[in-house]
């Protein structure tokens, strides 16, 4: 509570004075410019520091001694340093292999602050607001996170959601199977090499939406690549997408297309429809947007009709992961899965006695 108009005015004046002093100091420090983000005000002052967030009305910058909230109407321009490049995120930076030993490799453009908050909160997946780029750059960045899931029943696809070896695939890929193997394809100087993991644990399953959460337990010192999850609510019809998977066992196959429909209904669930080819073996693989974010999990397609593929929206995937405790897999429970209970049948098979009212119609 303010104790008067005069006090409020004095505080506002003091804040403005501090703001101007900081701006003048930063503008006189040329060394900071080469290692920090810069905001140039319309009145000519320059602020240098770390830009923490961009909001519709304000930009927040950490200048070292405090965090300032700068109204956009006061800003002439702003730019990021070459070390951060946060305003011009390139999906090519996904899982930067230049991470220092002992550090978790991070997805493209994901600020370390956001990454650490997600990890500290026990969240298994990562999110990032990435800029769109070309399919070539996206594939180069995310292809190592896409894997092959094998069982005695067949072959499917999947993708890592974090550096700890957690991955998503379709439930029908591992249905009634416990001997599961995961094959990853790692880039080398001469191409790709296969790395097979045979110790894979089933964490959670949800047959209703055809999703399974697995964990590779024998990764050892291998740092797996992973991808970020997008937002299927932001998907637009006509938007470019691409899928990576192993159709018919053909490893690392890339198909591209557009979003044909974002809310196609099947058996009470909504699916993303795409004309990117989806074939047996693609099941469980990721459907990416052109920012390299997963927007769906491919699980259906018409083999003899090209251009009719379907994917589970990624928001279903997020909900499944966040509520995984409700879907934990129990190998010792023979009732694992689901069964619909039939309603009790009518005992009186006679004609129902409807009320005799001319205004009531029976259908």
FIRORO-187175 format. One record per residue (C-alpha): residue in three letters; x, y, z. Coordinates in nm, 3 decimals, padded with zeros to 5 digits. Example, Ala and Ser with C-alpha at 12.3 -4.5 7.8 and 13.67 -1.06 7.14 Angstrom:
node marke:ALA&px:01.230&py:-00.450&pz:00.780
node marke:SER&px:01.367&py:-00.106&pz:00.714
//
This chain:
node marke:UNK&px:00.000&py:00.000&pz:00.000
node marke:UNK&px:00.124&py:00.351&pz:-00.085
node marke:UNK&px:00.110&py:00.604&pz:00.197
node marke:UNK&px:00.026&py:00.894&pz:-00.030
node marke:UNK&px:00.051&py:01.041&pz:-00.376
node marke:UNK&px:00.373&py:01.221&pz:-00.289
node marke:UNK&px:00.542&py:00.902&pz:-00.169
node marke:UNK&px:00.433&py:00.719&pz:-00.480
node marke:UNK&px:00.571&py:00.994&pz:-00.704
node marke:UNK&px:00.904&py:00.995&pz:-00.519
node marke:UNK&px:00.936&py:00.620&pz:-00.552
node marke:UNK&px:00.849&py:00.634&pz:-00.922
node marke:UNK&px:01.109&py:00.909&pz:-00.975
node marke:UNK&px:01.373&py:00.712&pz:-00.786
node marke:UNK&px:01.303&py:00.405&pz:-00.996
node marke:UNK&px:01.334&py:00.607&pz:-01.318
node marke:UNK&px:01.661&py:00.760&pz:-01.199
node marke:UNK&px:01.801&py:00.416&pz:-01.119
node marke:UNK&px:01.686&py:00.289&pz:-01.456
node marke:UNK&px:01.856&py:00.575&pz:-01.642
node marke:UNK&px:02.177&py:00.537&pz:-01.437
node marke:UNK&px:02.193&py:00.168&pz:-01.518
node marke:UNK&px:02.129&py:00.240&pz:-01.885
node marke:UNK&px:02.406&py:00.501&pz:-01.897
node marke:UNK&px:02.649&py:00.269&pz:-01.717
node marke:UNK&px:02.577&py:-00.017&pz:-01.954
node marke:UNK&px:02.612&py:00.207&pz:-02.258
node marke:UNK&px:02.962&py:00.304&pz:-02.142
node marke:UNK&px:03.077&py:-00.055&pz:-02.104
node marke:UNK&px:03.186&py:-00.180&pz:-02.448
node marke:UNK&px:03.329&py:-00.503&pz:-02.304
node marke:UNK&px:02.981&py:-00.613&pz:-02.194
node marke:UNK&px:02.843&py:-00.578&pz:-02.545
node marke:UNK&px:03.046&py:-00.866&pz:-02.684
node marke:UNK&px:02.941&py:-01.111&pz:-02.411
node marke:UNK&px:02.585&py:-01.005&pz:-02.328
node marke:UNK&px:02.247&py:-00.944&pz:-02.482
node marke:UNK&px:02.165&py:-00.584&pz:-02.568
node marke:UNK&px:01.851&py:-00.371&pz:-02.552
node marke:UNK&px:01.858&py:-00.032&pz:-02.722
node marke:UNK&px:01.598&py:00.217&pz:-02.596
node marke:UNK&px:01.426&py:00.470&pz:-02.820
node marke:UNK&px:01.599&py:00.751&pz:-02.628
node marke:UNK&px:01.939&py:00.609&pz:-02.719
node marke:UNK&px:02.041&py:00.426&pz:-02.399
node marke:UNK&px:02.173&py:00.070&pz:-02.417
node marke:UNK&px:02.115&py:-00.206&pz:-02.163
node marke:UNK&px:02.337&py:-00.513&pz:-02.158
node marke:UNK&px:02.282&py:-00.834&pz:-01.968
node marke:UNK&px:02.096&py:-01.162&pz:-02.007
node marke:UNK&px:01.750&py:-01.144&pz:-02.163
node marke:UNK&px:01.545&py:-01.388&pz:-01.957
node marke:UNK&px:01.204&py:-01.371&pz:-02.120
node marke:UNK&px:01.008&py:-01.204&pz:-02.398
node marke:UNK&px:00.647&py:-01.124&pz:-02.317
node marke:UNK&px:00.389&py:-00.951&pz:-02.539
node marke:UNK&px:00.424&py:-00.622&pz:-02.348
node marke:UNK&px:00.761&py:-00.646&pz:-02.172
node marke:UNK&px:01.110&py:-00.787&pz:-02.206
node marke:UNK&px:01.294&py:-00.899&pz:-01.892
node marke:UNK&px:01.670&py:-00.855&pz:-01.870
node marke:UNK&px:01.909&py:-00.951&pz:-01.592
node marke:UNK&px:02.173&py:-00.678&pz:-01.561
node marke:UNK&px:02.360&py:-00.847&pz:-01.279
node marke:UNK&px:02.239&py:-00.644&pz:-00.982
node marke:UNK&px:01.869&py:-00.674&pz:-01.058
node marke:UNK&px:01.619&py:-00.786&pz:-01.318
node marke:UNK&px:01.451&py:-00.508&pz:-01.517
node marke:UNK&px:01.116&py:-00.526&pz:-01.693
node marke:UNK&px:01.135&py:-00.305&pz:-02.003
node marke:UNK&px:00.810&py:-00.205&pz:-02.181
node marke:UNK&px:00.828&py:-00.291&pz:-02.550
node marke:UNK&px:00.705&py:00.056&pz:-02.644
node marke:UNK&px:01.028&py:00.198&pz:-02.495
node marke:UNK&px:01.253&py:-00.037&pz:-02.696
node marke:UNK&px:01.401&py:00.057&pz:-03.032
node marke:UNK&px:01.562&py:-00.282&pz:-03.089
node marke:UNK&px:01.718&py:-00.571&pz:-02.902
node marke:UNK&px:01.962&py:-00.842&pz:-02.995
node marke:UNK&px:02.119&py:-01.149&pz:-02.841
node marke:UNK&px:02.488&py:-01.215&pz:-02.811
node marke:UNK&px:02.648&py:-01.474&pz:-03.035
node marke:UNK&px:02.679&py:-01.705&pz:-02.735
node marke:UNK&px:02.308&py:-01.717&pz:-02.656
node marke:UNK&px:02.134&py:-01.672&pz:-02.994
node marke:UNK&px:01.807&py:-01.713&pz:-02.804
node marke:UNK&px:01.616&py:-01.478&pz:-03.033
node marke:UNK&px:01.720&py:-01.671&pz:-03.343
node marke:UNK&px:01.702&py:-02.030&pz:-03.225
node marke:UNK&px:01.812&py:-02.283&pz:-03.482
node marke:UNK&px:01.689&py:-02.636&pz:-03.433
node marke:UNK&px:02.030&py:-02.752&pz:-03.553
node marke:UNK&px:02.153&py:-02.683&pz:-03.200
node marke:UNK&px:01.944&py:-02.967&pz:-03.058
node marke:UNK&px:02.145&py:-03.189&pz:-02.825
node marke:UNK&px:02.465&py:-02.996&pz:-02.883
node marke:UNK&px:02.742&py:-03.253&pz:-02.880
node marke:UNK&px:02.978&py:-02.993&pz:-02.740
node marke:UNK&px:02.840&py:-03.023&pz:-02.388
node marke:UNK&px:03.103&py:-03.043&pz:-02.121
node marke:UNK&px:03.169&py:-03.381&pz:-01.957
node marke:UNK&px:02.917&py:-03.454&pz:-01.686
node marke:UNK&px:02.660&py:-03.211&pz:-01.822
node marke:UNK&px:02.328&py:-03.319&pz:-01.967
node marke:UNK&px:02.297&py:-03.245&pz:-02.334
node marke:UNK&px:02.007&py:-03.012&pz:-02.398
node marke:UNK&px:01.760&py:-02.966&pz:-02.681
node marke:UNK&px:01.782&py:-02.682&pz:-02.929
node marke:UNK&px:01.726&py:-02.336&pz:-02.795
node marke:UNK&px:01.599&py:-02.455&pz:-02.458
node marke:UNK&px:01.724&py:-02.207&pz:-02.198
node marke:UNK&px:01.925&py:-02.367&pz:-01.921
node marke:UNK&px:01.694&py:-02.204&pz:-01.666
node marke:UNK&px:01.387&py:-02.370&pz:-01.814
node marke:UNK&px:01.566&py:-02.702&pz:-01.851
node marke:UNK&px:01.679&py:-02.706&pz:-01.489
node marke:UNK&px:01.332&py:-02.613&pz:-01.363
node marke:UNK&px:01.176&py:-02.901&pz:-01.555
node marke:UNK&px:01.438&py:-03.145&pz:-01.434
node marke:UNK&px:01.407&py:-03.029&pz:-01.075
node marke:UNK&px:01.032&py:-03.073&pz:-01.084
node marke:UNK&px:01.065&py:-03.438&pz:-01.184
node marke:UNK&px:00.924&py:-03.378&pz:-01.530
node marke:UNK&px:01.029&py:-03.652&pz:-01.771
node marke:UNK&px:00.988&py:-03.457&pz:-02.094
node marke:UNK&px:01.129&py:-03.128&pz:-02.218
node marke:UNK&px:00.960&py:-02.842&pz:-02.397
node marke:UNK&px:01.100&py:-02.545&pz:-02.588
node marke:UNK&px:00.969&py:-02.264&pz:-02.804
node marke:UNK&px:01.175&py:-02.321&pz:-03.118
node marke:UNK&px:01.173&py:-02.135&pz:-03.446
node marke:UNK&px:01.083&py:-02.317&pz:-03.766
node marke:UNK&px:01.352&py:-02.405&pz:-04.014
node marke:UNK&px:01.406&py:-02.651&pz:-04.299
node marke:UNK&px:01.338&py:-03.024&pz:-04.294
node marke:UNK&px:01.706&py:-03.088&pz:-04.366
node marke:UNK&px:01.819&py:-02.904&pz:-04.053
node marke:UNK&px:01.546&py:-03.063&pz:-03.843
node marke:UNK&px:01.637&py:-03.416&pz:-03.954
node marke:UNK&px:02.004&py:-03.351&pz:-03.888
node marke:UNK&px:01.918&py:-03.233&pz:-03.537
node marke:UNK&px:01.661&py:-03.487&pz:-03.419
node marke:UNK&px:01.729&py:-03.810&pz:-03.611
node marke:UNK&px:01.951&py:-03.961&pz:-03.341
node marke:UNK&px:01.667&py:-03.938&pz:-03.089
node marke:UNK&px:01.446&py:-04.164&pz:-03.302
node marke:UNK&px:01.494&py:-04.535&pz:-03.239
node marke:UNK&px:01.374&py:-04.882&pz:-03.333
node marke:UNK&px:01.171&py:-05.089&pz:-03.087
node marke:UNK&px:01.192&py:-05.466&pz:-03.142
node marke:UNK&px:01.007&py:-05.756&pz:-02.982
node marke:UNK&px:00.926&py:-06.116&pz:-03.086
node marke:UNK&px:00.600&py:-05.977&pz:-03.228
node marke:UNK&px:00.761&py:-05.731&pz:-03.469
node marke:UNK&px:00.931&py:-05.395&pz:-03.518
node marke:UNK&px:00.816&py:-05.043&pz:-03.443
node marke:UNK&px:00.959&py:-04.701&pz:-03.373
node marke:UNK&px:00.996&py:-04.469&pz:-03.075
node marke:UNK&px:01.179&py:-04.162&pz:-02.951
node marke:UNK&px:01.369&py:-04.054&pz:-02.640
node marke:UNK&px:01.208&py:-03.780&pz:-02.430
node marke:UNK&px:01.502&py:-03.715&pz:-02.197
node marke:UNK&px:01.867&py:-03.795&pz:-02.137
node marke:UNK&px:01.783&py:-04.061&pz:-01.878
node marke:UNK&px:01.669&py:-04.312&pz:-02.138
node marke:UNK&px:01.290&py:-04.272&pz:-02.114
node marke:UNK&px:01.115&py:-04.320&pz:-02.444
node marke:UNK&px:00.767&py:-04.321&pz:-02.596
node marke:UNK&px:00.623&py:-04.575&pz:-02.838
node marke:UNK&px:00.284&py:-04.726&pz:-02.919
node marke:UNK&px:00.126&py:-04.977&pz:-02.684
node marke:UNK&px:00.048&py:-05.212&pz:-02.973
node marke:UNK&px:00.419&py:-05.230&pz:-03.058
node marke:UNK&px:00.497&py:-05.404&pz:-02.727
node marke:UNK&px:00.153&py:-05.549&pz:-02.649
node marke:UNK&px:00.181&py:-05.873&pz:-02.445
node marke:UNK&px:00.559&py:-05.869&pz:-02.486
node marke:UNK&px:00.829&py:-05.836&pz:-02.221
node marke:UNK&px:01.145&py:-05.915&pz:-02.424
node marke:UNK&px:01.199&py:-05.575&pz:-02.575
node marke:UNK&px:01.508&py:-05.434&pz:-02.745
node marke:UNK&px:01.587&py:-05.078&pz:-02.849
node marke:UNK&px:01.822&py:-04.989&pz:-03.132
node marke:UNK&px:01.961&py:-04.637&pz:-03.166
node marke:UNK&px:02.148&py:-04.494&pz:-03.462
node marke:UNK&px:02.443&py:-04.277&pz:-03.365
node marke:UNK&px:02.624&py:-04.045&pz:-03.601
node marke:UNK&px:02.990&py:-04.107&pz:-03.668
node marke:UNK&px:03.245&py:-03.957&pz:-03.902
node marke:UNK&px:03.158&py:-04.217&pz:-04.166
node marke:UNK&px:02.782&py:-04.241&pz:-04.120
node marke:UNK&px:02.559&py:-04.409&pz:-03.863
node marke:UNK&px:02.637&py:-04.695&pz:-03.628
node marke:UNK&px:02.386&py:-04.912&pz:-03.449
node marke:UNK&px:02.381&py:-04.943&pz:-03.074
node marke:UNK&px:02.145&py:-05.204&pz:-02.932
node marke:UNK&px:02.010&py:-05.207&pz:-02.578
node marke:UNK&px:01.854&py:-05.529&pz:-02.451
node marke:UNK&px:01.757&py:-05.425&pz:-02.099
node marke:UNK&px:01.438&py:-05.226&pz:-02.148
node marke:UNK&px:01.179&py:-05.182&pz:-01.874
node marke:UNK&px:00.810&py:-05.114&pz:-01.933
node marke:UNK&px:00.719&py:-04.818&pz:-01.712
node marke:UNK&px:00.357&py:-04.745&pz:-01.802
node marke:UNK&px:00.100&py:-04.841&pz:-02.062
node marke:UNK&px:-00.233&py:-04.697&pz:-02.171
node marke:UNK&px:-00.409&py:-04.924&pz:-02.422
node marke:UNK&px:-00.696&py:-04.677&pz:-02.460
node marke:UNK&px:-00.479&py:-04.423&pz:-02.637
node marke:UNK&px:-00.216&py:-04.671&pz:-02.762
node marke:UNK&px:00.083&py:-04.533&pz:-02.571
node marke:UNK&px:00.367&py:-04.694&pz:-02.377
node marke:UNK&px:00.645&py:-04.542&pz:-02.168
node marke:UNK&px:00.969&py:-04.745&pz:-02.162
node marke:UNK&px:01.312&py:-04.695&pz:-02.006
node marke:UNK&px:01.648&py:-04.819&pz:-02.130
node marke:UNK&px:01.835&py:-04.946&pz:-01.826
node marke:UNK&px:02.163&py:-05.061&pz:-01.980
node marke:UNK&px:02.265&py:-04.733&pz:-02.147
node marke:UNK&px:02.564&py:-04.701&pz:-01.915
node marke:UNK&px:02.775&py:-04.399&pz:-02.005
node marke:UNK&px:02.600&py:-04.354&pz:-02.340
node marke:UNK&px:02.437&py:-04.011&pz:-02.355
node marke:UNK&px:02.119&py:-04.057&pz:-02.551
node marke:UNK&px:01.982&py:-03.781&pz:-02.769
node marke:UNK&px:01.629&py:-03.664&pz:-02.702
node marke:UNK&px:01.366&py:-03.436&pz:-02.850
node marke:UNK&px:01.130&py:-03.169&pz:-02.720
node marke:UNK&px:00.754&py:-03.206&pz:-02.711
node marke:UNK&px:00.548&py:-02.938&pz:-02.881
node marke:UNK&px:00.185&py:-02.833&pz:-02.839
node marke:UNK&px:-00.077&py:-03.003&pz:-03.055
node marke:UNK&px:-00.325&py:-02.722&pz:-02.977
node marke:UNK&px:-00.104&py:-02.492&pz:-03.184
node marke:UNK&px:-00.098&py:-02.721&pz:-03.487
node marke:UNK&px:-00.259&py:-02.567&pz:-03.795
node marke:UNK&px:-00.415&py:-02.733&pz:-04.098
node marke:UNK&px:-00.173&py:-02.707&pz:-04.391
node marke:UNK&px:00.130&py:-02.682&pz:-04.163
node marke:UNK&px:00.435&py:-02.876&pz:-04.281
node marke:UNK&px:00.531&py:-03.187&pz:-04.082
node marke:UNK&px:00.757&py:-03.489&pz:-04.122
node marke:UNK&px:00.787&py:-03.835&pz:-03.968
node marke:UNK&px:01.094&py:-04.045&pz:-03.892
node marke:UNK&px:01.064&py:-04.418&pz:-03.835
node marke:UNK&px:01.138&py:-04.768&pz:-03.955
node marke:UNK&px:00.858&py:-04.867&pz:-04.197
node marke:UNK&px:00.883&py:-05.233&pz:-04.301
node marke:UNK&px:01.220&py:-05.240&pz:-04.122
node marke:UNK&px:01.368&py:-04.968&pz:-04.345
node marke:UNK&px:01.567&py:-04.779&pz:-04.083
node marke:UNK&px:01.563&py:-04.400&pz:-04.036
node marke:UNK&px:01.307&py:-04.339&pz:-04.310
node marke:UNK&px:01.189&py:-03.979&pz:-04.342
node marke:UNK&px:00.851&py:-03.890&pz:-04.494
node marke:UNK&px:00.703&py:-03.544&pz:-04.510
node marke:UNK&px:00.367&py:-03.381&pz:-04.576
node marke:UNK&px:00.123&py:-03.140&pz:-04.418
node marke:UNK&px:-00.145&py:-03.150&pz:-04.151
node marke:UNK&px:-00.458&py:-03.260&pz:-04.337
node marke:UNK&px:-00.689&py:-03.234&pz:-04.036
node marke:UNK&px:-00.599&py:-03.162&pz:-03.674
node marke:UNK&px:-00.901&py:-03.330&pz:-03.511
node marke:UNK&px:-01.006&py:-03.646&pz:-03.691
node marke:UNK&px:-01.220&py:-03.859&pz:-03.457
node marke:UNK&px:-01.183&py:-04.238&pz:-03.420
node marke:UNK&px:-01.354&py:-04.438&pz:-03.144
node marke:UNK&px:-01.389&py:-04.141&pz:-02.914
node marke:UNK&px:-01.036&py:-04.005&pz:-02.954
node marke:UNK&px:-00.901&py:-03.722&pz:-03.167
node marke:UNK&px:-00.612&py:-03.782&pz:-03.407
node marke:UNK&px:-00.395&py:-03.565&pz:-03.627
node marke:UNK&px:-00.437&py:-03.661&pz:-03.992
node marke:UNK&px:-00.144&py:-03.609&pz:-04.227
node marke:UNK&px:-00.055&py:-03.698&pz:-04.583
node marke:UNK&px:00.297&py:-03.796&pz:-04.473
node marke:UNK&px:00.325&py:-04.169&pz:-04.545
node marke:UNK&px:00.277&py:-04.386&pz:-04.235
node marke:UNK&px:00.342&py:-04.759&pz:-04.280
node marke:UNK&px:00.389&py:-05.066&pz:-04.056
node marke:UNK&px:00.709&py:-05.003&pz:-03.861
node marke:UNK&px:00.638&py:-04.631&pz:-03.827
node marke:UNK&px:00.416&py:-04.708&pz:-03.529
node marke:UNK&px:00.532&py:-04.527&pz:-03.217
node marke:UNK&px:00.758&py:-04.287&pz:-03.405
node marke:UNK&px:00.743&py:-03.909&pz:-03.381
node marke:UNK&px:00.561&py:-03.668&pz:-03.608
node marke:UNK&px:00.759&py:-03.342&pz:-03.609
node marke:UNK&px:00.673&py:-02.986&pz:-03.702
node marke:UNK&px:00.930&py:-02.777&pz:-03.885
node marke:UNK&px:01.079&py:-02.657&pz:-03.558
node marke:UNK&px:01.185&py:-03.009&pz:-03.466
node marke:UNK&px:00.920&py:-03.041&pz:-03.194
node marke:UNK&px:00.713&py:-03.358&pz:-03.160
node marke:UNK&px:00.348&py:-03.280&pz:-03.230
node marke:UNK&px:00.221&py:-03.638&pz:-03.253
node marke:UNK&px:00.298&py:-04.010&pz:-03.228
node marke:UNK&px:00.229&py:-04.197&pz:-03.551
node marke:UNK&px:00.013&py:-04.506&pz:-03.504
node marke:UNK&px:-00.222&py:-04.559&pz:-03.801
node marke:UNK&px:-00.213&py:-04.552&pz:-04.177
node marke:UNK&px:-00.381&py:-04.706&pz:-04.480
node marke:UNK&px:-00.129&py:-04.930&pz:-04.651
node marke:UNK&px:-00.293&py:-04.925&pz:-04.994
node marke:UNK&px:-00.399&py:-04.560&pz:-04.983
node marke:UNK&px:-00.108&py:-04.318&pz:-04.969
node marke:UNK&px:-00.154&py:-03.989&pz:-04.794
node marke:UNK&px:-00.379&py:-04.116&pz:-04.514
node marke:UNK&px:-00.171&py:-04.125&pz:-04.198
node marke:UNK&px:-00.272&py:-04.058&pz:-03.840
node marke:UNK&px:-00.090&py:-03.958&pz:-03.522
node marke:UNK&px:-00.181&py:-03.933&pz:-03.154
node marke:UNK&px:-00.169&py:-03.562&pz:-03.055
node marke:UNK&px:00.129&py:-03.484&pz:-02.835
node marke:UNK&px:-00.095&py:-03.332&pz:-02.568
node marke:UNK&px:-00.234&py:-03.682&pz:-02.507
node marke:UNK&px:00.128&py:-03.793&pz:-02.466
node marke:UNK&px:00.202&py:-03.522&pz:-02.211
node marke:UNK&px:-00.105&py:-03.613&pz:-02.009
node marke:UNK&px:-00.006&py:-03.981&pz:-02.018
node marke:UNK&px:00.346&py:-03.903&pz:-01.894
node marke:UNK&px:00.231&py:-03.664&pz:-01.623
node marke:UNK&px:-00.021&py:-03.920&pz:-01.494
node marke:UNK&px:00.200&py:-04.225&pz:-01.546
node marke:UNK&px:00.144&py:-04.337&pz:-01.186
node marke:UNK&px:-00.211&py:-04.424&pz:-01.286
node marke:UNK&px:-00.088&py:-04.642&pz:-01.574
node marke:UNK&px:00.209&py:-04.818&pz:-01.413
node marke:UNK&px:00.285&py:-05.156&pz:-01.565
node marke:UNK&px:00.270&py:-05.452&pz:-01.328
node marke:UNK&px:00.409&py:-05.774&pz:-01.475
node marke:UNK&px:00.277&py:-05.974&pz:-01.179
node marke:UNK&px:-00.080&py:-05.858&pz:-01.228
node marke:UNK&px:-00.264&py:-06.079&pz:-01.478
node marke:UNK&px:-00.533&py:-05.813&pz:-01.507
node marke:UNK&px:-00.296&py:-05.554&pz:-01.646
node marke:UNK&px:-00.480&py:-05.386&pz:-01.929
node marke:UNK&px:-00.851&py:-05.321&pz:-01.952
node marke:UNK&px:-01.182&py:-05.495&pz:-02.003
node marke:UNK&px:-01.520&py:-05.336&pz:-02.058
node marke:UNK&px:-01.785&py:-05.456&pz:-01.814
node marke:UNK&px:-02.110&py:-05.532&pz:-01.991
node marke:UNK&px:-02.425&py:-05.374&pz:-01.849
node marke:UNK&px:-02.687&py:-05.594&pz:-01.690
node marke:UNK&px:-02.946&py:-05.711&pz:-01.941
node marke:UNK&px:-03.314&py:-05.634&pz:-01.913
node marke:UNK&px:-03.507&py:-05.900&pz:-01.728
node marke:UNK&px:-03.850&py:-05.787&pz:-01.851
node marke:UNK&px:-03.849&py:-05.836&pz:-02.227
node marke:UNK&px:-04.200&py:-05.702&pz:-02.269
node marke:UNK&px:-04.296&py:-05.375&pz:-02.436
node marke:UNK&px:-04.209&py:-05.078&pz:-02.213
node marke:UNK&px:-04.507&py:-04.884&pz:-02.081
node marke:UNK&px:-04.457&py:-04.535&pz:-02.222
node marke:UNK&px:-04.676&py:-04.252&pz:-02.087
node marke:UNK&px:-04.976&py:-04.184&pz:-02.308
node marke:UNK&px:-04.907&py:-03.824&pz:-02.396
node marke:UNK&px:-04.962&py:-03.694&pz:-02.746
node marke:UNK&px:-04.688&py:-03.433&pz:-02.702
node marke:UNK&px:-04.423&py:-03.700&pz:-02.636
node marke:UNK&px:-04.257&py:-03.863&pz:-02.934
node marke:UNK&px:-04.070&py:-04.195&pz:-02.911
node marke:UNK&px:-03.772&py:-04.273&pz:-03.130
//
